[in-house]
């Protein structure tokens, strides 16, 4: 069979011309398509496409089209599914969004793969060859062990502005059930670690580039992390990873990671508001948070902090307080987003039950566009506060104020990251204007207490 595997791009129904939520080169490369390709017998001709980076090959005919879907890319995925089905191809949808909303996805495809694909893909291919695809494929018992994940090596086709990032995974599953995250529902709460020997086999061919560990928390198991860092130190690699703040405060573990080649960390600060931190069960104090930031800078490791706006405890002061905190502690790189209640999460169910969701047009579930009624903020205050925060943070003055901290880790990486986020921020107001106009025109069933006139200049 001729098989096409696609990771679709985000496609808004309306937005500012040329605006994108984040530059494509900032998106971490994916492994899911390569894993499915590696699992496909050689008799099949398999082509993979990450649409953020490359064009879909429309010429020719395809027997089977597989599309991996995140919530924000669901409308684009459904559109592609319709196009390919019209050509006679059979389409199967998988990924996080179809896994939590399989009945929705089934409306647009011949089949839906729910959960992890490794132990199901062979059956999908056999059924597709016999023209007997089942409506749904899912695991009847335990989730598959990670040993079923084939070793794949990512080859980046485009020419990135930054370093080449080669994705690697060491585990699946997460014991923490954060209310805004669906990882534990998709992959389970039991952490399944890849044997160190298999991790090294993934890294060996690409170790001259940067290794990007895709695990939601590389250090869930301290014992495993110590063994991993010991093995990595012998390879002389450079790597980035997602880690919690308490990892940096574990001085021995952190310095072992630095010695092993740690160059960058994605850390979830989430919020500096005391109420939110208590609600999110953030055990690290703000004082210790400051210590972790200083320790990362002293070690020459780029710390990329993540913040969320729009939590129930947030009022209008959260934006200036967060900006002051970032400037005071000289955090070099930031991802600051509006809370997005993804289907399959606790926060989605809570907001849906309370009638606080604005709509379910998934493209706007993008970390940027407000899709729910905040509790202590109006929609205008959330959008305007977020816009003002980003404008100040990524102004030339805001970048300059943190420049010395960026120099302490990597001047080039600091400038690349901050200027990229500055570029997307410059078009954010126009994106909001288009979005709020769309809300007025496309969403007639707003709750009566919501007045769209309150958006003022954001609609001008």
Steps between C-alpha positions, in 0.01 A plus 500: 500500500595863451467656844512870588548602863429864585545730797277795395565867557279733698239670281278776640161589351605865543818672613734784410660453156829314532476467879603176670479403864867408495762463225513149357871466581416537872278192496670190632523230230275197539571130519152351457502490121850351488398234750206394285720498191753276678220264603375467141627193306736577213241397243318827573614835359473749788537878475494729806416871501520756781288768340651777714829429323416352159226484239252216464560297181164535327606327178449128463263270684516370855351179634511600865541842660577521871470836676621568854283763662542748783202704615602823324572316174175301501310727254789482254524121549128456434529715186790290372312181580205614291726588206687169501185291547356672194795367299425143610760473776408349833574730792585414860531766771708462815676706762387675816183666371343194334598298805290715732222573247491186281133535402561851370805392299313200356262737318789606275694176452470135412665403828628646827802373694458566871806523724848373422547361152797262522312178573204593278664621178569154358132410531401830337720426199372143466138616514568783255653256249184288522279810474356410841595789726321495834338824622720509811832353610585503868672298771277255683741445787825656625676774309789367288846487646749753367715220361248487216608851392746457212827689489465791260728789411361835400641662188410868483430591140481878523777739596419620851616834635600340826680176583372175354283330763486121489206363704546208738265345756596321820156433645125510469247565773483762773406455868387863531144580403522872429148623428596677177698204356374182328828306503405266785169418330668416169813328627394398849636587843752214503836617368646253249869568449690409186809294589810720507667289231213577258513871587870506417432316174261781403758766587817351357435589130396861576715600795681773304170692505283602794296217651148609603348266758125509439405354838258717697736454794842349436569456872182331630723218623811638670676163482433471126609860440830442682570193287408690184722799580789270581465330161458831313815645654701239310345605166574872536157603375310829527137467603187684608217359711177575682558491876335626820649770721580248772746335260712817497479519880637144522856629478669164443256385232507838324878521484521143374264601220712805419811284490315263265427780251183679617473830309134595527198432722126551453357564847136550593473797737128524408419788739650722768160568664484337842144373450580346164818339629307341785226382263759354259684339794824682424722390788801720411490841668563820305822545698623157390379577150738797497781274622429252217513780241834624630643149514404435136660827389818432697527161331459654154172320433225681308186495713175533304216571744133434428219715645120478470253789518127471563496264798204546733714675762633760254383860495629804311815520712638165382651642181711774660596270789622232261691750288666643811595148615655415164699824491608472863633149450625560146338191349653485152232317304123489556189326373201686641158387385129532563354196674371251242245246630578198284240225460587209723626720784346576836488871427307440176236297680475756779461797266261314269281394793487859623406631155819705480627383160453755223502249215656179378669612183819314575738713289472775761602261779850625431637637831439849363129559436268514805239226457332516841354749749763582765381515860659823626571666166283605211588365157630843406718519811649157432573575134620855556708409806667214315567719197654774715711245688647354183550841344702615802694175537604486136548871444857593416527643850362180655747289305788734587418486872561124501786503253778451756320192634473371144871561442577290806356194328498558124480838330399349167225276642371786716467736206352237269230400749406849616497656156286213370244554775519875437410441137189299587401756763504783246203346318310386809271804524384451141443129571282592799306752294423233240414247771258722689327604178463130423353443847234761434410365159540126542383446856138617538435287807706692752377502860276798553728649765785532248499824305726492197501880505735473797792416271537865405814585307591134451224494239596824329 
